[in-house]
């Protein structure tokens, strides 16, 4: 998410077992922009669990 707008998605299709998924997004940020990951969906396995999900970034 970037300032409340979806900028990337990932779906591991983990309805019955643990699955992994990854995604990459390149953003040009401005001062004051806010980014975060957010779980969506109602099926089992569609969660961003604390300690298991992360995101990172670096300045170019």
Beta strands, then each sheet from edge to edge (+ up, - down):
end
